[in-house]
Amino acid sequence: MIKYILKRLMYILLALFVIVTATFFLLRLAPGNPFASERNFPPQIEEKLNETYGLNNPWYIQYKDYLIDAATFDFGESMKYKARSTNDMIAEGFPVSLTLGIEAMLLAIGFGVLIGVVAALYHNRFPDYLATTFAVLGISVPSFILAGLMQYFLAYKLQLFPISGWQGFSYSILPALAIALSHMGFIAKLTRSSMLEQNNSDYVKMARAKGIGKWTVVFRHTLRNALLPVVTYLGPLTAGVVTGSFIVEQIFAVPGLGKHFVQSITNRDYTVVMGTTVFYSIILLFAVFIVDILYSVIDPRIKLKGAKK
C-alpha cells in the first residue's frame, strides 16, 4: 500500500508539472495582454506595469519564476485588482464553492444511489420506468439550463427559494440542485445496472433462497458490490461539480471561486487564471487518488497495483 501511494504521489506531481506548463504557455501564446482593455493607459504606465509583473522578461525567466512560485503555493498578485493576491481570492471564494460542491455531491450520491436501487428492485415496472426517465432527463439537460428553469419556476413564480445571492442555507439549495441533477441521473443509471448484475449472482440467489428479505439482501449483500462503479465515478463527479459550478455560480450570483476564475479569463489576469487552475488541479488529482484507495476499503478482494500481497 505504501509503495502504491508513493507511486501515485509521483504521478500527481508529474501531472501538476504538465498542467502548470501547459497553462503557462497557452496563456502566453494567446493574443493580447492583461492591460489591453485599459484603453486610457499611457504607454509609459503600461510599460511600467509590464515591468512590475515581469511580463518584459524572456519567456524562460517568466516560466522559471512561475514554477518556483507554484511550488511554494505563492500564486502572486492579481494583475487586474489592486492589492489583491491570488491566494487571498482563493481563500475568500473557495469555502463558498466547497460548501456548494459538498452539498451538490451529497445530493447527487444520496438520491442517485436511492433512485438506482429502487429502479433495480422494481425492474421493468413503473418505478423503474419513472427512475430511468428522470435519469435520462438529468443527464441530457445542461446544468445552466436547469439553473435558469429553477430560478424562473421555483424562485420567481412559486417564490419557494431565493432567486440569487448567498445569505444562508436556503440560497444554496437551487444552485446545489442544478449542479447535482445531471450527476444524480448518471449515478442512478450506474447503480441500477450494477444492482441488476448483482441480483443475478449466485450469492444473492442463495440469500433469497434462505428467505432473507428483499431490503436486507440489498443492504447486506448487493449494495456494497454495486457501489464500486459509483466509487469509480467519484473522481469525474468531483471534476464535474467543481467545473460545472463556475457557470451556475454566475447564474445564482454565488460569491465562490468560480466567479473569480471566469472573470480572470475574461480579464486575461494571468496570475489568477494560473493560480486557480493549479489549485483546482490539486483538488481533482487528489480526489481521483482517494477514489483509488477507496476501492480496497469497499471490496477487500481488490489488490492495489504495487501494494504488498
C-alpha positions as CSV (number, residue, x, y, z in Angstrom):
1,M,0.0,0.0,0.0
2,I,2.8,2.5,0.9
3,K,4.6,1.7,-2.3
4,Y,1.4,2.3,-4.3
5,I,0.7,5.6,-2.5
6,L,4.2,6.9,-3.1
7,K,4.0,5.9,-6.8
8,R,0.7,7.7,-7.2
9,L,2.0,10.8,-5.5
10,M,4.8,10.9,-8.0
11,Y,2.3,10.7,-10.8
12,I,0.3,13.5,-9.2
13,L,3.5,15.7,-9.1
14,L,4.2,14.9,-12.8
15,A,0.6,15.7,-13.8
16,L,0.8,19.0,-11.9
17,F,4.0,19.9,-13.7
18,V,2.3,19.2,-17.1
19,I,-0.7,21.3,-16.1
20,V,1.3,24.2,-14.9
21,T,3.5,24.1,-18.0
22,A,0.5,23.8,-20.4
23,T,-1.4,26.6,-18.7
24,F,1.6,29.0,-18.7
25,F,2.4,28.6,-22.4
26,L,-1.3,28.6,-23.6
27,L,-1.8,31.9,-21.8
28,R,1.4,33.4,-23.2
29,L,0.6,32.2,-26.7
30,A,-2.9,33.8,-26.7
31,P,-3.0,37.2,-28.3
32,G,-3.2,40.4,-26.2
33,N,-2.1,41.1,-22.6
34,P,-3.8,41.7,-19.3
35,F,-3.8,45.5,-19.8
36,A,-5.1,45.6,-23.4
37,S,-8.6,46.5,-22.2
38,E,-7.3,49.6,-20.4
39,R,-7.6,51.9,-23.3
40,N,-6.8,55.1,-21.3
41,F,-3.4,53.8,-20.2
42,P,-0.5,55.9,-21.5
43,P,2.3,53.7,-23.0
44,Q,4.6,54.6,-20.1
45,I,2.2,53.3,-17.5
46,E,1.6,50.1,-19.4
47,E,5.3,49.6,-19.8
48,K,5.8,50.1,-16.0
49,L,3.1,47.5,-15.3
50,N,4.7,45.0,-17.6
51,E,7.9,45.5,-15.8
52,T,6.3,45.2,-12.4
53,Y,4.7,41.9,-13.2
54,G,7.7,40.6,-15.1
55,L,6.0,40.5,-18.5
56,N,9.0,42.1,-20.1
57,N,11.3,39.2,-19.1
58,P,12.1,36.5,-21.5
59,W,9.6,33.6,-21.5
60,Y,12.0,31.2,-19.8
61,I,12.6,33.6,-17.0
62,Q,8.9,34.0,-16.5
63,Y,8.4,30.2,-16.7
64,K,11.1,29.6,-14.1
65,D,9.7,32.2,-11.7
66,Y,6.2,30.8,-12.0
67,L,7.4,27.2,-11.4
68,I,9.1,28.4,-8.2
69,D,6.1,30.4,-7.1
70,A,3.7,27.4,-7.8
71,A,6.0,25.0,-5.9
72,T,5.7,27.3,-2.9
73,F,1.9,27.9,-3.4
74,D,2.6,31.6,-3.9
75,F,0.4,32.5,-7.0
76,G,1.3,36.2,-7.0
77,E,-0.7,39.4,-7.1
78,S,-3.7,39.9,-9.4
79,M,-3.0,41.9,-12.5
80,K,-6.4,43.5,-12.6
81,Y,-7.4,44.0,-8.9
82,K,-5.3,46.4,-6.9
83,A,-3.7,45.0,-3.7
84,R,-5.4,41.6,-4.2
85,S,-3.3,38.4,-4.2
86,T,-4.5,35.2,-5.9
87,N,-4.1,33.4,-2.6
88,D,-6.4,35.8,-0.9
89,M,-9.0,35.4,-3.7
90,I,-8.8,31.6,-3.3
91,A,-9.1,31.8,0.4
92,E,-12.1,34.1,0.1
93,G,-14.0,32.2,-2.7
94,F,-13.1,28.6,-2.2
95,P,-15.0,28.0,1.1
96,V,-18.2,29.1,-0.6
97,S,-17.5,26.8,-3.7
98,L,-16.6,24.0,-1.4
99,T,-19.8,24.3,0.6
100,L,-21.9,24.3,-2.6
101,G,-19.9,21.4,-4.0
102,I,-20.2,19.2,-1.0
103,E,-24.0,19.9,-0.9
104,A,-24.3,19.0,-4.6
105,M,-22.2,15.8,-4.2
106,L,-24.3,14.7,-1.2
107,L,-27.5,15.2,-3.2
108,A,-26.1,13.5,-6.3
109,I,-24.7,10.5,-4.5
110,G,-27.6,10.0,-1.9
111,F,-30.5,10.4,-4.3
112,G,-28.7,8.9,-7.3
113,V,-28.0,5.6,-5.4
114,L,-31.5,5.5,-3.9
115,I,-33.2,6.0,-7.3
116,G,-30.9,3.4,-8.8
117,V,-31.7,0.8,-6.1
118,V,-35.4,1.4,-6.4
119,A,-35.2,1.1,-10.2
120,A,-33.4,-2.2,-10.0
121,L,-35.7,-3.7,-7.3
122,Y,-38.7,-2.8,-9.5
123,H,-37.2,-3.8,-12.8
124,N,-39.4,-3.3,-15.8
125,R,-42.2,-1.8,-13.7
126,F,-43.5,1.7,-13.2
127,P,-40.9,2.8,-10.6
128,D,-38.1,1.6,-13.0
129,Y,-39.6,3.5,-16.0
130,L,-40.0,6.6,-13.9
131,A,-36.5,6.5,-12.5
132,T,-35.0,5.8,-15.9
133,T,-36.9,8.8,-17.4
134,F,-35.6,11.0,-14.6
135,A,-32.0,9.8,-15.1
136,V,-32.1,10.4,-18.8
137,L,-33.5,13.9,-18.4
138,G,-31.0,14.7,-15.7
139,I,-28.1,13.6,-17.9
140,S,-29.4,15.3,-21.1
141,V,-30.3,18.8,-19.8
142,P,-27.2,21.0,-19.1
143,S,-26.9,22.4,-15.5
144,F,-27.1,26.0,-16.7
145,I,-30.5,25.3,-18.4
146,L,-31.7,23.6,-15.2
147,A,-30.5,26.6,-13.2
148,G,-32.5,29.0,-15.3
149,L,-35.6,26.9,-15.2
150,M,-35.5,26.5,-11.5
151,Q,-34.9,30.2,-11.0
152,Y,-37.9,31.1,-13.1
153,F,-40.4,28.5,-11.8
154,L,-39.3,27.7,-8.2
155,A,-37.9,31.1,-7.2
156,Y,-39.7,33.7,-9.3
157,K,-43.1,32.1,-10.0
158,L,-43.6,30.0,-6.8
159,Q,-41.3,32.0,-4.6
160,L,-40.2,28.9,-2.8
161,F,-36.5,29.8,-2.8
162,P,-34.4,33.0,-3.2
163,I,-33.5,33.8,-6.8
164,S,-29.9,34.6,-6.2
165,G,-27.3,35.6,-3.6
166,W,-25.6,33.8,-0.7
167,Q,-27.0,34.8,2.6
168,G,-28.0,31.4,4.2
169,F,-28.7,27.8,3.6
170,S,-31.9,28.5,1.6
171,Y,-29.7,30.3,-1.0
172,S,-27.7,27.2,-1.7
173,I,-30.5,24.8,-2.4
174,L,-31.3,25.7,-6.0
175,P,-27.6,26.0,-7.2
176,A,-26.7,22.7,-5.5
177,L,-29.7,21.0,-7.2
178,A,-28.8,22.5,-10.6
179,I,-25.2,21.1,-10.2
180,A,-26.3,17.7,-8.8
181,L,-29.2,16.7,-11.1
182,S,-27.1,15.6,-14.1
183,H,-24.7,13.7,-11.9
184,M,-27.6,12.2,-9.9
185,G,-29.0,10.8,-13.2
186,F,-25.7,9.2,-14.1
187,I,-25.2,7.7,-10.7
188,A,-28.8,6.3,-10.8
189,K,-28.1,4.6,-14.1
190,L,-24.8,3.2,-12.8
191,T,-26.4,1.9,-9.6
192,R,-29.3,0.4,-11.5
193,S,-27.1,-1.5,-14.0
194,S,-24.8,-2.7,-11.2
195,M,-27.6,-3.8,-9.0
196,L,-29.3,-5.8,-11.8
197,E,-26.0,-7.6,-12.4
198,Q,-25.6,-8.3,-8.7
199,N,-29.2,-9.5,-8.4
200,N,-28.4,-12.4,-10.9
201,S,-25.3,-13.5,-9.0
202,D,-25.2,-16.8,-7.1
203,Y,-24.8,-15.4,-3.6
204,V,-27.9,-13.2,-3.9
205,K,-29.9,-16.2,-5.2
206,M,-28.7,-18.2,-2.2
207,A,-29.7,-15.4,0.2
208,R,-33.1,-15.2,-1.3
209,A,-33.5,-19.0,-1.1
210,K,-32.8,-18.7,2.6
211,G,-35.8,-16.4,3.0
212,I,-33.9,-13.2,3.7
213,G,-36.0,-10.1,3.0
214,K,-35.6,-8.1,-0.2
215,W,-34.2,-4.9,1.5
216,T,-32.0,-6.9,3.8
217,V,-30.4,-8.6,0.8
218,V,-29.9,-5.1,-0.7
219,F,-28.1,-3.5,2.3
220,R,-26.2,-6.6,3.5
221,H,-25.1,-8.1,0.1
222,T,-25.7,-6.4,-3.2
223,L,-25.4,-2.7,-2.5
224,R,-21.7,-2.9,-1.3
225,N,-20.6,-4.6,-4.5
226,A,-22.9,-2.5,-6.7
227,L,-21.3,0.7,-5.3
228,L,-17.9,0.0,-7.0
229,P,-18.9,1.7,-10.3
230,V,-20.3,4.7,-8.3
231,V,-17.0,5.0,-6.4
232,T,-15.2,4.9,-9.8
233,Y,-17.3,7.9,-10.8
234,L,-16.4,9.9,-7.7
235,G,-13.3,11.4,-9.4
236,P,-15.2,12.6,-12.5
237,L,-18.0,13.7,-10.2
238,T,-15.7,15.9,-8.2
239,A,-14.4,17.4,-11.5
240,G,-17.9,18.0,-12.7
241,V,-19.1,19.6,-9.5
242,V,-16.1,21.9,-9.4
243,T,-16.0,22.9,-13.1
244,G,-19.8,22.8,-13.5
245,S,-20.3,25.2,-10.6
246,F,-18.5,28.0,-12.5
247,I,-21.5,28.8,-14.7
248,V,-24.0,28.0,-12.0
249,E,-22.3,30.3,-9.5
250,Q,-22.5,33.1,-12.1
251,I,-26.2,32.5,-12.7
252,F,-27.1,32.5,-9.0
253,A,-24.6,35.3,-8.1
254,V,-22.8,33.0,-5.7
255,P,-19.5,34.6,-4.5
256,G,-17.5,31.5,-5.0
257,L,-14.1,30.9,-6.6
258,G,-15.9,30.2,-9.9
259,K,-16.7,33.9,-10.2
260,H,-13.0,34.8,-9.9
261,F,-12.0,32.1,-12.4
262,V,-14.4,33.2,-15.1
263,Q,-13.6,36.9,-14.6
264,S,-9.9,36.2,-14.7
265,I,-10.2,34.5,-18.1
266,T,-12.2,37.5,-19.4
267,N,-9.7,39.9,-18.0
268,R,-6.6,37.9,-19.1
269,D,-5.5,38.0,-15.5
270,Y,-2.6,35.6,-15.8
271,T,-1.8,35.1,-12.2
272,V,-5.4,34.4,-11.1
273,V,-6.0,32.0,-14.1
274,M,-2.9,30.0,-13.4
275,G,-3.3,30.1,-9.6
276,T,-6.9,28.8,-9.7
277,T,-6.1,26.3,-12.4
278,V,-3.3,24.8,-10.3
279,F,-5.4,24.9,-7.1
280,Y,-8.3,23.1,-8.7
281,S,-5.9,20.6,-10.4
282,I,-4.5,19.7,-7.0
283,I,-8.0,19.0,-5.6
284,L,-9.1,16.9,-8.6
285,L,-5.9,14.8,-8.7
286,F,-6.1,14.1,-5.0
287,A,-9.9,13.2,-5.4
288,V,-9.0,10.6,-8.0
289,F,-6.2,9.3,-5.8
290,I,-8.6,8.9,-2.8
291,V,-11.1,7.1,-5.0
292,D,-8.4,4.5,-5.9
293,I,-7.7,4.0,-2.2
294,L,-11.4,3.5,-1.5
295,Y,-11.6,0.5,-3.9
296,S,-9.7,-1.6,-1.4
297,V,-11.9,-0.4,1.5
298,I,-15.2,-1.2,-0.2
299,D,-14.0,-4.5,-1.7
300,P,-11.0,-6.1,0.1
301,R,-10.7,-8.6,-2.7
302,I,-9.3,-5.8,-4.9
303,K,-5.5,-5.6,-4.7
304,L,-3.9,-2.2,-5.5
305,K,-1.2,-2.5,-8.1
306,G,2.1,-2.0,-6.4
307,A,0.7,-2.9,-2.9
308,K,2.1,-5.8,-0.9
309,K,0.1,-9.0,-1.4
